[in-house]
Amino acid sequence: MDVRQFRHFAAVAETLHFGRAAAMLGMTQPPLSQSILALEQELGSPLFARTKRSVALTPFGASWLPHVRTALGSLNALPAVAKRLREGVAGELALSFVSTADYSILPALVRRYAALFPDVEIALTEATSDVQIAALLEGKGHAGIVIPPPGGRLAESLDYRPLLAEPLIAAVPASWIRKRRLSLARGRLPSRVAVAAPLILFPRRSAPAFHDLVTSYYVKHGGQARIVQEAVQMQTIISLVSAGMGIALVPASLRNLARTGVRYVDLAGEAPVLETGVAWRRGDATPTLRQFLAIAHEEVRIGPSGPPRRR
């Protein structure tokens, strides 16, 4: 059986007249009658009770009709579905992100994208930059919000667009400020104090650009980072700060991660600036990805601070 036979059956069921059904379908009656007979033989049961004066659905035909109409309705909707998929207003978007983005650019991007394209299923995965880049190179996912290597150079098969640049601040145990009378100059942490404190940091293999940005700050100010603990999740790093294990240099947007026992303090002088951007496979023409990148371009924020800057 094929789709034409379904349409033939539905037309005869609607008109209960082979001649009118044939006219509606734009065909002659004999091939229509042959199509229905062939369908009945394949189904193993008559669909219509025929006499010289009337045509009626059999109980089997009446029971099967709603299923045929449902199937035909789905088939008729396929061109519209294809158009929506082609335009990127339906389908799937697989997006990965570094944990720092969860407190900065990610919520605004996802919120706007979901509002504009509610029929797109968004699959979000938190992962470090190295894991995201490896997955993209393996053909997994559509895009990743990453901290790029120095110079923003990823693999040749990947494209990259910066989204946000923000200064690093210090996450400091609140107990240190109270008990150690931590010296703050005009509410800022002096570099000599930061350099002398034990440090909690991402492993270099997971975020080499972030790691090097932090450690170079220590070198620039005449010291060397004394890393007492490494963690790949920003929430874990802040928890370790709360426990008094050391300080962490984190993006300014981490102020959105409120945690008891942690104070966020600006660094005195010129603070290092961390860049975050979106990476995707070069030449990937997935419509949902195309729409996401357009939104990311509109929401791009490049600058040390301030509200989103539209372009």
Backbone hydrogen bonds, N-H to C=O, Kabsch-Sander energy under -0.5 kcal/mol:
donor,donor_aa,acceptor,acceptor_aa,energy
5,Q,2,D,-0.6
6,F,2,D,-1.4
7,R,3,V,-2.3
8,H,4,R,-2.5
9,F,5,Q,-2.7
10,A,6,F,-2.5
11,A,7,R,-2.2
12,V,8,H,-2.2
13,A,9,F,-2.6
14,E,10,A,-1.9
15,T,11,A,-2.2
16,L,12,V,-3.4
21,A,17,H,-2.4
22,A,18,F,-2.3
23,A,19,G,-2.0
24,M,20,R,-2.3
25,L,21,A,-1.9
26,G,22,A,-0.8
26,G,23,A,-0.6
27,M,22,A,-2.7
32,L,28,T,-1.0
33,S,29,Q,-2.7
34,Q,30,P,-2.4
35,S,31,P,-2.1
36,I,32,L,-2.2
37,L,33,S,-2.3
38,A,34,Q,-2.5
39,L,35,S,-2.0
40,E,36,I,-2.5
41,Q,37,L,-2.3
42,E,38,A,-2.0
43,L,39,L,-2.2
44,G,40,E,-1.8
45,S,40,E,-1.3
49,A,56,A,-3.6
50,R,48,F,-0.6
51,T,54,S,-2.6
56,A,49,A,-1.9
58,T,47,L,-2.4
62,A,58,T,-2.9
63,S,59,P,-1.8
64,W,60,F,-2.1
65,L,61,G,-1.8
67,H,64,W,-0.5
68,V,64,W,-1.9
69,R,65,L,-2.7
70,T,66,P,-2.2
71,A,67,H,-2.4
72,L,68,V,-2.7
73,G,69,R,-2.5
74,S,70,T,-2.1
75,L,71,A,-2.2
76,N,72,L,-2.8
77,A,73,G,-1.3
78,L,74,S,-0.6
78,L,75,L,-0.9
81,V,77,A,-2.3
82,A,78,L,-2.9
83,K,79,P,-2.1
84,R,80,A,-2.1
85,L,81,V,-2.5
86,R,82,A,-2.7
87,E,83,K,-2.0
88,G,84,R,-0.6
88,G,85,L,-0.8
89,V,84,R,-2.1
90,A,84,R,-1.0
91,G,119,D,-1.0
93,L,121,E,-2.5
95,L,93,L,-0.7
95,L,123,A,-2.7
96,S,143,A,-2.1
97,F,125,T,-2.0
98,V,145,I,-1.5
101,A,98,V,-1.0
102,D,98,V,-0.6
102,D,99,S,-1.0
103,Y,100,T,-1.6
104,S,101,A,-1.4
106,L,101,A,-1.9
108,A,104,S,-0.5
109,L,105,I,-2.0
110,V,106,L,-2.7
111,R,107,P,-2.6
112,R,108,A,-2.2
113,Y,109,L,-2.6
114,A,110,V,-2.8
115,A,111,R,-1.8
116,L,112,R,-2.1
117,F,113,Y,-2.4
120,V,117,F,-1.8
121,E,91,G,-2.8
122,I,120,V,-0.7
123,A,93,L,-2.9
123,A,121,E,-0.6
124,L,122,I,-0.6
125,T,95,L,-1.9
127,A,97,F,-2.5
130,D,206,S,-1.3
132,Q,128,T,-2.3
133,I,129,S,-2.7
134,A,130,D,-2.0
135,A,131,V,-2.1
136,L,132,Q,-2.5
137,L,133,I,-2.2
138,E,134,A,-1.2
139,G,136,L,-1.6
140,K,135,A,-2.8
142,H,94,A,-2.5
143,A,94,A,-1.6
144,G,279,A,-2.3
145,I,96,S,-2.4
146,V,144,G,-0.8
146,V,277,G,-2.6
152,G,149,P,-2.6
153,R,150,P,-0.7
154,L,152,G,-0.7
158,L,155,A,-2.1
159,D,280,W,-3.3
161,R,278,V,-2.2
163,L,276,T,-2.8
164,L,276,T,-2.4
165,A,301,R,-0.5
165,A,303,G,-0.5
166,E,274,L,-2.3
168,L,272,P,-2.6
169,I,250,V,-3.2
170,A,265,V,-3.3
171,A,248,A,-3.4
172,V,170,A,-0.7
172,V,263,R,-3.2
174,A,261,G,-2.5
176,W,173,P,-0.9
177,I,173,P,-1.1
178,R,174,A,-1.7
179,K,175,S,-3.1
180,R,175,S,-0.6
180,R,176,W,-1.7
182,L,176,W,-0.9
185,A,188,R,-2.3
186,R,184,L,-0.9
188,R,185,A,-1.4
189,L,266,D,-3.0
194,A,190,P,-2.1
195,V,191,S,-2.9
196,A,192,R,-1.2
197,A,193,V,-0.8
197,A,194,A,-0.9
199,L,226,R,-2.7
200,I,247,I,-2.4
201,L,229,Q,-1.9
206,S,203,P,-0.9
207,A,203,P,-1.6
211,H,207,A,-3.0
212,D,208,P,-2.7
213,L,209,A,-2.0
214,V,210,F,-2.1
215,T,211,H,-2.6
216,S,212,D,-2.3
217,Y,213,L,-0.9
217,Y,214,V,-0.5
218,Y,214,V,-1.3
219,V,215,T,-2.0
220,K,216,S,-2.8
221,H,217,Y,-1.3
222,G,219,V,-1.9
223,G,218,Y,-2.8
227,I,225,A,-0.9
228,V,199,L,-2.5
228,V,226,R,-0.6
229,Q,199,L,-1.1
231,A,201,L,-1.4
237,I,233,Q,-2.1
238,I,234,M,-2.4
239,S,235,Q,-2.0
240,L,236,T,-2.4
241,V,237,I,-1.9
242,S,238,I,-2.4
243,A,239,S,-1.6
244,G,241,V,-2.0
245,M,240,L,-2.1
247,I,198,P,-2.7
248,A,171,A,-1.7
250,V,169,I,-2.5
250,V,248,A,-0.7
252,A,167,P,-1.9
254,L,251,P,-2.2
255,R,252,A,-1.7
256,N,253,S,-2.2
257,L,254,L,-2.3
258,A,256,N,-1.1
262,V,259,R,-1.6
263,R,172,V,-3.1
265,V,170,A,-3.1
265,V,263,R,-0.6
266,D,187,G,-0.6
268,A,189,L,-2.5
271,A,269,G,-0.6
274,L,166,E,-3.2
276,T,164,L,-2.8
277,G,146,V,-2.7
278,V,161,R,-2.6
279,A,144,G,-2.9
280,W,159,D,-1.9
281,R,142,H,-0.6
282,R,157,S,-2.9
284,D,281,R,-2.0
285,A,283,G,-0.6
290,R,286,T,-2.2
291,Q,287,P,-2.1
292,F,288,T,-2.1
293,L,289,L,-2.7
294,A,290,R,-1.6
295,I,291,Q,-1.8
296,A,292,F,-2.7
297,H,293,L,-2.1
298,E,294,A,-1.6
299,E,295,I,-2.0
300,V,296,A,-0.5
300,V,297,H,-0.6
301,R,163,L,-4.3
303,G,301,R,-0.6
309,R,300,V,-0.7
310,R,308,P,-0.6
